């Protein structure tokens, strides 16, 4: 939200939802506090803003564990993405052990697994992903439809890596796409806003953090190394 008109539109739309007793907004933080007489699902509140794709509502993610269980709390929070990375890395390493290890071949297989798996989770709820992605991605903020297109870009990249399709082109596209995505991720993390990460769609409640930066950075570095190796 950027002006009083935006604020009024959002407040009026959410206030009209049955069960909502009060709506308070904070333009400086882009935050809304919704008070309810009875529980109203987040999906119902999001539906109230369906005619205004520029203004989307996402739940705040509280990620401040106590000092006693910070390590275990961190692992529980990021367990889904850690397991996925472990599975992809384990399977691709086993393939290399069986066929004869090669770094370039392993990176290609790893990125194939990465993009195919992550696109799968995004496509489980394409609309939910698009709404969440809009909250921090710089391209999606300019064109809301990009959130619907992005999972298919990942799917195409995954298939391209799996089929070894024009490796220079595939890695170049990956470098550009992930580089642009990284801008939005960095801005979100540095702003210290509590934003839900859309890397695994909306299936898991993962907060935006340095883990997301590492994830995107890994793809950027791998694609860059691959392009340099292929062109040398």
Secondary structure by P-SEA (a helix, b strand, c coil): cccaaaaaaaaaaaaacccccbbbbbccccbbbbbbcccccaaaaaaaacccccbbbbcccccccccccaaaaaaaaaaaaaaaaaaaaaaaaaaaaaacccaaaaaaaaaaaaaaaaaaaaaccaaaaaaaaaccccccccccccccaaaaaaaaaaaaaaaccaaaaaaaaaaaaaaaaaaaaaaaaaaccccccccccccccccccaaaaaaaaaaaaaaaaaaaaaac
